[in-house]
Amino acid sequence: MNTREDKIVTSENGEENDKESHGKEGSICGFDSLNQLLSSSLKPQVYQEVTRLLQGLNYGKPLESVALPDSATTLSSNHGFDLKAFTFHAGKELMREPRIVRVGLIQNSIALPTTHPFLDQKRALFQKLKPIIEAAGASGVNILCLQEAWTMPFGFCTREKSWCEFAEPVDGESTQFLRGLAQKYNMVIVSPILERDVNHGETIWNTAVIIGNHGNVIGKHRKNHIPRVGDFNESTYYMEGNTGHPVFETAYGRIAVNICYGRHHPLNWMGFGLNGAEIVFNPSATVGELSEPMWPIEARNAAIANSYFVGSINRVGTEIFPNPFTSGDGKPQHTDFGHFYGSSYFSAPDASCTPSLSRHRDGLIISDMDLNLCRQYKDKWGFRMTARYDVYADMLAHYVKPDFAPQIITDPLLKKV
């Protein structure tokens, strides 16, 4: 039984603070994740029923764990990152062979305090992620996605323009670092970075670079929706993207990237589905106070509604910045964004999902997924057939006009005040 204890927590800038904590900072009552808390606290038969309700069933059965090679588990043990693996099955078909792809998601905290030289911070992240990427490669991962703006702290809360120094061209240092690993492990890597578009006035974008399994750059996608809520001051640095809803045909399947805040917009998810995505990644940076109740819901809903798999990634830890900032919300100035709660996970078209990674530790979650499940659930539920895209298109065409009037029919007996 985990007990509550007081401990000293050292912040990123070296200050020590007394905090009452359940085990490690960011844990859930001393447990890495909600699933770990439930499995440790409930009787087996009760836990099985609770997970059926929370995580669903994959083709009528609980999701199965996957054994990974010793080389991967050794890297996890030596470098202290969470490691989990599961498999999503599909029904056996008579006309098609299974299309099984192994997919990985990496979540991590920053490697150095935000006060260190920027180049040191960036290269320390390269070194921190390398063994986690190697564990993915040793496990035979075909497609790997990193978290949003993985090369830097999420300094956009501060409004300080110095964080723009982390921006780089699509073929910049981070892409060169990952190209070799992609080629070495025959692995597609999705690398979300802060992009500097040198051909268009050095404009900055929040961008995901798709690196092919031969080390080539397949393409890029820029974040469609930019938040303007709380400390998410991202529009100080970059605006809405201009790349639409591209789907990238890779050696292992058709993938897309719905970056962070886009997960709150159902039509954004739909756009990738209409273009034929089979797996959509949602690399994110979001904090507990703002969004944690939404986190297990939105991506899973998208997987169901659009008949594709979703991989949700969130960064980890509390990043302390040197200068206090506010966000015009009346709250006192502060030096941190809040706790990035990790909890990365996969969702499937059949409404099943994996347990999440740790809420406070770096981690790699791996899933085998049979992409045949996508079409099987399109056939089962008929969402594409029963959708009324012509009606939606007509409504939206009217909505965007200045003279739009809502379609409201008022009870004639309703008394107006």
C-alpha positions as CSV (number, residue, x, y, z in Angstrom):
1,M,0.0,0.0,0.0
2,N,1.4,3.4,-1.0
3,T,1.4,6.0,1.8
4,R,1.4,9.7,1.6
5,E,4.7,11.4,2.5
6,D,6.3,14.8,2.4
7,K,9.3,15.3,0.3
8,I,11.5,18.0,-1.1
9,V,11.0,18.7,-4.8
10,T,13.8,20.4,-6.7
11,S,12.5,22.6,-9.6
12,E,14.1,23.0,-13.0
13,N,15.9,26.2,-11.9
14,G,17.4,24.6,-8.9
15,E,15.1,25.9,-6.2
16,E,13.9,23.5,-3.5
17,N,10.3,23.5,-2.4
18,D,8.4,21.5,0.2
19,K,5.6,19.7,-1.6
20,E,3.1,17.1,-0.2
21,S,3.2,14.3,-2.7
22,H,2.0,10.8,-3.3
23,G,5.4,9.3,-4.2
24,K,6.9,11.1,-7.1
25,E,5.7,14.5,-8.3
26,G,3.1,14.0,-10.9
27,S,2.1,10.5,-10.0
28,I,-1.5,9.5,-9.1
29,C,-1.5,8.7,-5.4
30,G,2.0,7.3,-5.8
31,F,1.1,5.2,-8.9
32,D,2.5,5.8,-12.4
33,S,-0.9,5.8,-14.1
34,L,-4.7,5.4,-13.5
35,N,-4.5,1.8,-14.8
36,Q,-1.7,0.9,-12.3
37,L,-3.7,2.4,-9.5
38,L,-6.8,0.4,-10.4
39,S,-4.9,-2.9,-10.9
40,S,-3.2,-2.5,-7.6
41,S,-6.4,-1.5,-5.7
42,L,-9.2,-3.7,-7.1
43,K,-9.8,-7.4,-6.9
44,P,-9.0,-9.1,-10.2
45,Q,-12.6,-9.7,-11.2
46,V,-13.6,-6.1,-10.4
47,Y,-10.5,-4.7,-12.2
48,Q,-11.4,-6.8,-15.3
49,E,-14.9,-5.4,-15.4
50,V,-13.7,-1.8,-14.8
51,T,-11.2,-2.0,-17.6
52,R,-13.9,-3.4,-19.9
53,L,-15.8,-0.3,-19.3
54,L,-12.9,2.1,-19.4
55,Q,-10.8,0.6,-22.2
56,G,-13.3,-1.5,-24.2
57,L,-12.8,-4.8,-25.8
58,N,-10.8,-5.6,-29.0
59,Y,-12.9,-8.0,-31.0
60,G,-14.7,-9.1,-27.9
61,K,-11.6,-9.7,-25.8
62,P,-9.4,-7.6,-23.4
63,L,-6.4,-6.0,-25.1
64,E,-3.4,-8.3,-25.0
65,S,0.1,-7.3,-23.9
66,V,3.1,-8.0,-26.2
67,A,6.5,-9.4,-25.1
68,L,9.4,-7.2,-26.2
69,P,13.0,-8.3,-26.8
70,D,15.5,-8.2,-23.9
71,S,17.5,-5.5,-25.6
72,A,14.5,-3.1,-25.4
73,T,13.6,-3.9,-21.8
74,T,17.3,-3.5,-20.8
75,L,17.4,0.0,-22.3
76,S,14.2,0.8,-20.4
77,S,15.7,-0.4,-17.2
78,N,19.1,1.3,-17.7
79,H,17.6,4.7,-18.7
80,G,14.5,4.6,-16.5
81,F,11.7,5.1,-19.0
82,D,8.3,3.4,-19.0
83,L,7.8,0.7,-21.6
84,K,4.5,-0.9,-22.5
85,A,3.3,-2.9,-25.6
86,F,-0.1,-4.2,-26.7
87,T,-1.8,-5.6,-29.8
88,F,-5.0,-4.7,-31.6
89,H,-6.5,-7.7,-33.5
90,A,-8.8,-7.6,-36.5
91,G,-11.2,-10.2,-37.8
92,K,-9.9,-12.8,-40.2
93,E,-10.8,-12.1,-43.8
94,L,-11.1,-14.4,-46.8
95,M,-9.9,-11.9,-49.4
96,R,-7.2,-10.0,-47.6
97,E,-4.2,-11.0,-45.6
98,P,-3.7,-9.2,-42.2
99,R,-1.9,-5.8,-42.4
100,I,-0.1,-5.7,-39.1
101,V,2.0,-2.7,-38.4
102,R,4.0,-2.0,-35.2
103,V,3.7,1.6,-34.1
104,G,5.4,3.5,-31.2
105,L,4.9,6.7,-29.3
106,I,7.6,8.5,-27.2
107,Q,6.8,10.9,-24.3
108,N,9.6,12.7,-22.4
109,S,10.5,15.5,-20.1
110,I,13.2,18.1,-21.0
111,A,16.8,17.1,-20.4
112,L,18.3,20.2,-18.9
113,P,16.9,23.2,-17.0
114,T,15.5,26.0,-19.2
115,T,18.3,28.3,-18.0
116,H,21.0,26.3,-19.8
117,P,22.3,27.4,-23.2
118,F,19.8,26.6,-25.9
119,L,22.1,24.5,-28.0
120,D,23.0,22.4,-24.9
121,Q,19.4,21.9,-24.1
122,K,18.6,20.8,-27.7
123,R,21.5,18.3,-28.0
124,A,20.8,17.0,-24.5
125,L,17.4,16.1,-25.8
126,F,18.9,14.3,-28.7
127,Q,21.0,12.2,-26.4
128,K,18.1,11.6,-24.0
129,L,15.8,10.3,-26.8
130,K,18.4,8.2,-28.6
131,P,18.1,5.1,-26.3
132,I,14.3,5.4,-26.3
133,I,14.4,5.5,-30.1
134,E,16.8,2.6,-30.1
135,A,14.5,0.6,-27.9
136,A,11.7,1.2,-30.5
137,G,14.1,0.1,-33.2
138,A,15.1,-3.0,-31.3
139,S,11.4,-3.8,-30.8
140,G,10.8,-3.7,-34.6
141,V,8.7,-0.6,-34.5
142,N,7.7,0.4,-38.1
143,I,6.3,3.9,-37.4
144,L,7.4,6.1,-34.5
145,C,6.0,9.5,-33.4
146,L,7.6,12.0,-31.0
147,Q,5.8,14.6,-29.0
148,E,5.0,18.2,-30.0
149,A,8.1,20.5,-30.2
150,W,10.2,17.7,-28.9
151,T,13.5,19.5,-29.5
152,M,12.9,22.2,-26.9
153,P,11.0,23.3,-23.7
154,F,7.5,24.4,-24.3
155,G,8.5,28.0,-23.8
156,F,5.5,29.5,-25.8
157,C,3.8,30.3,-22.5
158,T,6.3,33.0,-21.7
159,R,5.8,35.2,-24.9
160,E,9.6,35.7,-24.9
161,K,10.9,35.7,-28.4
162,S,14.2,34.1,-27.5
163,W,12.6,30.6,-27.8
164,C,12.4,31.3,-31.6
165,E,16.1,30.3,-31.7
166,F,15.0,26.7,-31.4
167,A,13.3,26.9,-34.8
168,E,15.0,25.1,-37.7
169,P,14.3,24.3,-41.4
170,V,12.6,21.1,-42.2
171,D,16.0,19.6,-43.2
172,G,17.7,21.0,-40.0
173,E,19.7,19.4,-37.2
174,S,16.9,17.4,-35.7
175,T,15.9,15.9,-39.1
176,Q,19.5,15.0,-39.8
177,F,19.8,13.3,-36.4
178,L,16.6,11.2,-37.0
179,R,17.3,10.4,-40.6
180,G,20.2,8.1,-39.6
181,L,18.0,6.3,-37.0
182,A,15.1,5.9,-39.4
183,Q,17.4,4.3,-42.0
184,K,19.2,2.1,-39.4
185,Y,15.9,0.7,-38.1
186,N,13.9,0.8,-41.4
187,M,11.5,3.0,-39.5
188,V,9.2,5.9,-40.4
189,I,9.6,8.7,-37.8
190,V,7.2,11.6,-37.3
191,S,9.2,14.5,-35.9
192,P,7.2,17.5,-34.6
193,I,9.4,20.6,-34.5
194,L,9.4,24.4,-34.5
195,E,10.0,25.1,-38.2
196,R,11.6,28.1,-39.7
197,D,10.5,28.6,-43.3
198,V,13.6,30.2,-44.8
199,N,12.0,30.6,-48.2
200,H,9.1,32.7,-46.9
201,G,10.7,35.5,-44.7
202,E,11.9,33.0,-42.1
203,T,8.3,32.6,-40.9
204,I,7.9,30.2,-38.0
205,W,5.4,27.3,-37.9
206,N,4.5,24.4,-35.6
207,T,5.3,21.5,-37.9
208,A,5.5,17.7,-38.1
209,V,8.2,16.4,-40.4
210,I,7.6,12.9,-41.8
211,I,10.9,11.0,-42.3
212,G,10.6,7.8,-44.4
213,N,12.1,4.5,-43.5
214,H,15.0,5.1,-45.9
215,G,15.9,8.3,-44.1
216,N,14.2,10.5,-46.7
217,V,11.9,13.4,-45.9
218,I,8.4,12.4,-47.2
219,G,6.7,15.7,-46.4
220,K,5.5,17.9,-43.6
221,H,2.3,19.1,-42.0
222,R,1.7,22.4,-40.1
223,K,-0.5,22.7,-37.1
224,N,-4.1,23.7,-38.2
225,H,-5.5,25.1,-34.9
226,I,-3.6,27.4,-32.6
227,P,-4.9,27.8,-29.0
228,R,-5.7,31.1,-27.3
229,V,-6.5,29.8,-23.8
230,G,-4.7,30.1,-20.5
231,D,-0.9,30.1,-20.8
232,F,-1.1,28.7,-24.4
233,N,0.3,31.9,-25.9
234,E,1.4,30.2,-29.1
235,S,0.0,32.8,-31.5
236,T,2.9,35.0,-30.3
237,Y,5.2,32.7,-32.3
238,Y,3.2,31.1,-35.1
239,M,-0.2,31.1,-36.7
240,E,-2.5,28.5,-38.2
241,G,-0.9,26.2,-40.7
242,N,-1.4,26.2,-44.5
243,T,-1.0,22.5,-45.4
244,G,-4.6,21.3,-45.2
245,H,-5.1,17.7,-44.0
246,P,-2.4,15.7,-45.8
247,V,-2.2,12.0,-45.5
248,F,1.3,10.4,-46.1
249,E,1.5,7.1,-47.9
250,T,4.4,5.3,-46.2
251,A,5.8,1.8,-46.6
252,Y,3.7,0.7,-43.7
253,G,0.4,2.5,-44.2
254,R,-1.3,5.9,-44.6
255,I,-0.6,8.2,-41.7
256,A,-1.6,11.8,-40.7
257,V,-0.7,14.2,-37.9
258,N,-3.3,16.2,-36.0
259,I,-1.0,18.4,-33.9
260,C,-2.1,19.1,-30.3
261,Y,-5.0,21.6,-30.2
262,G,-6.5,20.2,-33.3
263,R,-7.8,17.3,-31.2
264,H,-10.5,19.7,-29.9
265,H,-11.9,20.2,-33.4
266,P,-13.9,17.2,-34.7
267,L,-13.9,18.5,-38.3
268,N,-10.1,18.5,-38.2
269,W,-10.1,14.8,-37.3
270,M,-12.6,14.2,-40.1
271,G,-10.4,15.9,-42.7
272,F,-7.7,13.4,-42.2
273,G,-10.2,10.6,-42.3
274,L,-11.8,11.8,-45.6
275,N,-8.3,11.8,-47.1
276,G,-7.8,8.2,-46.2
277,A,-5.7,8.1,-43.1
278,E,-5.4,4.7,-41.3
279,I,-3.3,6.0,-38.4
280,V,-3.5,9.6,-37.1
281,F,-1.0,10.8,-34.5
282,N,-1.8,13.6,-32.0
283,P,1.6,14.9,-30.7
284,S,0.7,17.3,-27.8
285,A,1.9,19.4,-24.9
286,T,-0.9,19.8,-22.5
287,V,-1.2,20.3,-18.7
288,G,-3.4,18.6,-16.1
289,E,-5.5,21.5,-14.8
290,L,-6.7,22.5,-18.2
291,S,-7.3,19.3,-20.2
292,E,-6.7,16.1,-18.4
293,P,-10.4,15.1,-18.2
294,M,-10.6,15.5,-21.9
295,W,-7.5,13.5,-22.7
296,P,-8.9,9.9,-22.6
297,I,-12.0,10.9,-24.6
298,E,-11.3,13.1,-27.6
299,A,-8.8,10.9,-29.5
300,R,-10.8,7.8,-28.7
301,N,-14.0,9.5,-30.1
302,A,-12.0,10.4,-33.2
303,A,-10.9,6.8,-33.8
304,I,-14.4,5.6,-33.5
305,A,-16.0,8.3,-35.7
306,N,-13.4,8.1,-38.4
307,S,-12.6,4.4,-38.4
308,Y,-8.8,4.8,-37.9
309,F,-6.2,4.3,-35.2
310,V,-5.0,7.2,-33.1
311,G,-1.8,7.6,-31.2
312,S,-1.9,10.3,-28.5
313,I,1.4,11.7,-27.2
314,N,1.9,14.2,-24.4
315,R,5.1,15.5,-22.9
316,V,6.1,14.9,-19.2
317,G,7.1,17.1,-16.3
318,T,7.0,20.6,-15.0
319,E,9.2,23.1,-16.9
320,I,10.3,26.1,-14.9
321,F,11.2,29.3,-16.7
322,P,13.6,32.0,-15.5
323,N,11.2,34.9,-15.8
324,P,7.6,35.0,-14.3
325,F,4.7,35.5,-16.7
326,T,1.0,36.0,-16.7
327,S,-1.7,35.3,-19.3
328,G,-4.2,38.1,-18.6
329,D,-6.5,35.8,-16.6
330,G,-6.2,37.6,-13.3
331,K,-4.0,34.9,-11.8
332,P,-0.7,35.7,-10.0
333,Q,2.4,35.6,-12.1
334,H,4.2,32.3,-12.2
335,T,7.2,30.6,-13.7
336,D,5.8,27.3,-14.9
337,F,3.1,26.2,-17.3
338,G,1.8,23.4,-15.0
339,H,2.4,19.7,-15.0
340,F,2.6,18.0,-18.4
341,Y,0.9,14.7,-17.5
342,G,2.2,12.3,-20.2
343,S,-0.3,9.4,-20.3
344,S,0.3,8.6,-24.0
345,Y,-1.9,5.9,-25.4
346,F,-3.5,4.3,-28.5
347,S,-7.1,4.1,-29.6
348,A,-8.7,1.8,-32.2
349,P,-11.7,2.1,-34.5
350,D,-13.6,-0.6,-32.4
351,A,-13.6,1.8,-29.4
352,S,-10.9,-0.2,-27.5
353,C,-7.8,1.6,-26.2
354,T,-4.6,0.8,-24.4
355,P,-3.7,1.7,-20.9
356,S,-1.6,4.9,-20.9
357,L,2.0,5.4,-20.2
358,S,3.2,7.0,-16.9
359,R,1.9,10.4,-15.8
360,H,5.3,11.5,-14.7
361,R,8.0,9.4,-16.4
362,D,9.5,9.3,-19.9
363,G,8.1,6.4,-21.8
364,L,7.7,4.4,-25.0
365,I,4.4,2.7,-25.8
366,I,4.2,0.2,-28.7
367,S,1.2,-1.3,-30.4
368,D,0.8,-3.9,-33.1
369,M,-2.3,-3.0,-35.1
370,D,-4.0,-4.8,-37.9
371,L,-5.0,-2.0,-40.3
372,N,-7.7,-4.3,-41.7
373,L,-9.7,-3.2,-38.7
374,C,-10.3,0.2,-40.2
375,R,-12.3,-1.1,-43.2
376,Q,-14.0,-3.7,-41.1
377,Y,-15.4,-1.0,-38.8
378,K,-16.4,1.2,-41.8
379,D,-18.4,-1.7,-43.0
380,K,-19.9,-2.5,-39.6
381,W,-21.1,1.0,-38.6
382,G,-21.4,2.6,-42.0
383,F,-20.5,6.0,-40.8
384,R,-19.3,7.1,-44.3
385,M,-22.4,5.8,-45.9
386,T,-24.8,7.4,-43.4
387,A,-23.0,10.7,-43.1
388,R,-24.8,13.7,-44.8
389,Y,-21.7,15.5,-46.2
390,D,-23.9,17.4,-48.7
391,V,-26.1,18.7,-45.9
392,Y,-23.0,19.6,-43.8
393,A,-21.3,21.3,-46.7
394,D,-24.4,23.4,-47.4
395,M,-24.8,24.5,-43.8
396,L,-21.1,25.4,-43.5
397,A,-21.2,27.3,-46.8
398,H,-24.0,29.5,-45.3
399,Y,-22.4,29.8,-41.9
400,V,-19.2,31.4,-43.3
401,K,-21.2,34.2,-45.0
402,P,-21.6,37.5,-43.2
403,D,-25.4,37.4,-43.5
404,F,-25.7,33.9,-42.0
405,A,-28.8,33.5,-39.8
406,P,-29.1,30.4,-37.4
407,Q,-31.9,28.0,-38.3
408,I,-34.0,28.5,-35.2
409,I,-37.8,27.8,-35.2
410,T,-39.4,29.6,-32.3
411,D,-42.6,28.4,-30.6
412,P,-45.2,31.0,-31.7
413,L,-46.8,30.8,-28.2
414,L,-43.5,31.7,-26.5
415,K,-43.8,35.0,-24.9
416,K,-41.1,37.4,-25.6
417,V,-39.8,39.6,-22.8
